[in-house]
Amino acid sequence: MRESTNEDAALAKLDQFRPRLFDFLLGGAEKRRQRLADAVADARTLDEVEFKKRVSQHQEDHSDWQADKELAERLLAGDISAQKDVISEMTSWSDEGLIGTRLSFSISDSFLHAVAHVHGDDVVPTYRRKQLQSGKLSETKMPAGERHELYQDYVCSVALKVAGDLFSVLPRDEVFVTCTASMLDKSTGHMADTPVLSVQFVRPTFNNLRLSAIDPSDSMTNFNHVMEFKRTKGFAAINPLKPIADD
């Protein structure tokens, strides 16, 4: 609805106008009244501009709502192309690099497989800091076992994050998530994306997790999963629960 907020305020000032003793110093009472009248016209124009801006914003918002509504209806109808549309948006969520370098997906009527390409173990520092009684900060080398376990928790957290995001936007009760890391391929001597964790997440079990209190690595025992990990060596290559499609 068109509003007249600015015009009403300007009219109120015009209605309250009263000639003053020293108006002649400012060009006279009539000139001051005319300025107030001109302000009313300007305010009326401003109200019209703001009204058109609100109408334009409403039309844009309605168009977005209509698109979201149609997408939701397609999702609930089990439309695979709709799920792919949502997932294509999801891939942009990883652009910030918070969970890894990229996400890729395989999707069909029977299963959804997300592949998270995680950061290397250099995301975990090689040292740890401790504040001494003197107030100074002491820096010591982090034991390899502790560093491996921290990296394991990071990788498992990525799997949990991806599964949670998928459950929040798709009407699926099961998703497979595989995490790959850049590791040395001893057969070629080159670094290669290597599967290190593969999990079959199911919605009811996932929803029962208290994510703020769990240990990411330990939580994997709630699901069918494959993970080869040793505290002394870290991750080893695995065969994922679902094949990884070529990008």
N, C-alpha and C positions, 0 to 999 in steps of 0.2 A: 504494500500500500504506500502511496505517495504521502510523505510527511512534510510538515511545514515548520519544522523546528527553528531553522534560521530566520525564516520570514516572521514567525511569531515573536521571536526575540527582538528583531528590528522594529516591528510594529509597536511593541511595548515601549521601546525607547522613544518612538515618535509620539505615541499617545501621552507620554510623560513630559513631553517638551513644554517648557514654560520660558518665556522671554526673561532675560536677566538684565540687570542694570547696566552691565558693561558689555552687552552684546555688540555695541557699536564698534568696540575695539577689535572684534573678530569678523567684522563685515556685516553686522546687523542680524537681527533675529530671523528674518526671512531666509537669509543665506544658510543659517544654521539649520533651520527647518528643512530646507531643500536638501542639505547634505544627509539628513536623517531619512528623508523620503527616497533619495537615491540609494541609500543603504538597504532600504526595504526591497527595492527592485533587485539589487545585487544578491540579497539573501534569498529571494525567490528563485533566482537563477541557480544559486548554489544548491538549494533544495532539489531542483530539477536534475542537476548534475549528479548529486548523491543518489537520487532515486534511480536514475538510469544505471549507475554503477551497481547498485544493489540488485536490480533486475538482471543485469549481465552476470553477476556472481551467482544469483539463484539459478539461472539457466545452466551455468557451468556445473554447479553442484548437482543439479537434477540430472544432468547428462551423466556425470560420474556415478551417481546413485543408480541410474537405470542400467549402466554397464555392469556395475557390481551385482545388481539384482539378477540380471540375465546370466552372469557368470555363475552365481550361486545356484541358480536353478539348474544350470547345466551340470554343475558339480554333483548336486544331489541326485541327478538323473543318471550318474555314473558315466558321463561323457569324458572319454580319455583325452580328447583334444582340450577340453576345459582344464583338466588337471595339468596338462602340459603348459597351458597358458599361465596357470598359477605358479608352476615350477619355474617357468622362464623368468617370472618376477623374483622368485626366491633366489635364483642364481645371482641376482644383483645384490642380495643381502651380504654375500661373501666378499663383495668388492673392497670392503674396508680391511680385509685381511685379518679379521679378528679370529676366525676359526681355521683358516688355512689359505692356500693359494687359489683354490677354485673348487667348484662343485659340479659334478656331472650326474646324469640320471639315466636309468633304463626303466621304462614303464609299459605295462600291459594290463589287460583285464585281471590277470591272475597275481601279479606282483609289482611292487615298486622298489627299485634298488637305487639308493643314493650312494655316490662315491665321493668322499671328502678327501681332497688332496691336502694333507696337513703340512704344517711347517716342519722343518727338520729339528733335530734335538738341540740346535743352537738357540732355540727360543728359551731354553732353560739356562740360567747363568752357570758359569763354572765355579763361582765363588759364593760365599754367604757372608752376611754382615752381622755383627753383634756389637751392641753398645756396651762399652766398659764402664766400670763404676766411676772412672774419672770423667766420663762423658764423651770420650773419644770413640770413634767408630773403628772397630777391628774388622779386617777382611781376611778370611781364610778360605782355602780351597775346599770346594764341596766334594765330599766323597762320591765316587762313581755310582755306588749303589743308590744313594739318596737322589742323585741327579736322574738316574734311570727311572726311579719310581715317580718323580715329579713329571717326567716326560710321559710316562704311562698314564698318569692321571689327566694330563692335558689331552692326549689322544682319545681317551675314554670320554672326556668331557665334550669333545667335538662330536662324537657319536651321539651322545645324549642330546646335545643342542640341536643337531640336524633332525633327529627323530622327533623331538618336541616341536620344532618348527613345522615339520610335515604334518604331525597329528593336529596342529592348531589350524591349519589351512585346508586340509584335505579330509574327506569322509572315508578314510582308510583305517582299518583296525589292525593292520600289519604293515610294517615297512622294514626293509633290509638296509642296513647302513654298513658300508665298508670304508675303512680309513686306509689310505696309502701314504707311505712316506718315502722320501728319496733315500735309498740305501745302495750300498755297493753291490753290484752284480758280479760275483766272483767268477762267473763264466766269461764275462766280457771285460771286466776291469773298469767298467763305467758305472756312474750313478744312474739309477733307474727307479721309477715309481713302483713301489713294492707293497702289496697288501700286508698289513700288520694286525688288523682287527676287523672282524666281520660279525655283525650282530643282527639277529632277527627280533626286532622290537614288536611287542603286541600292546595295543592301547590300554586294556584294563590293567595290566601289570605296570605299565609306564605311569598311568594316572595315579597309581597307589604309592609311587615313590615320593618321598619327601626330599626333593632335590637339594634343598638348602642344608641338609644334614648328612647326606650320603657320602661315602668315599667313592669317587667315580669308578675306580678300578674294581673295587669289591662289588659294586652294583651290577656289574656284567653277569654275575652268577644268577641273577633273576631272569636271564634270557638265554636262549640258545645262541651260543657264540663260539667263535674260534679265535684264539689268541695264544701265541707262543712268546712268553716273556720270562726272562731270568734277571734277577736283581743285579747279577754280576755282569751281564752282557747286554741287557735291554731286549728290544724286540727282535724276533726272527720272522722270516717270510712265512706266510700261510696261504692256504687255498681258501678263497672266500666262499661263503655259503651260496652265493649266486655269481655266475660269471660276470666279469667286468667287460662291458661292451666297449668297442673301440670308439673313441671320441670322433 
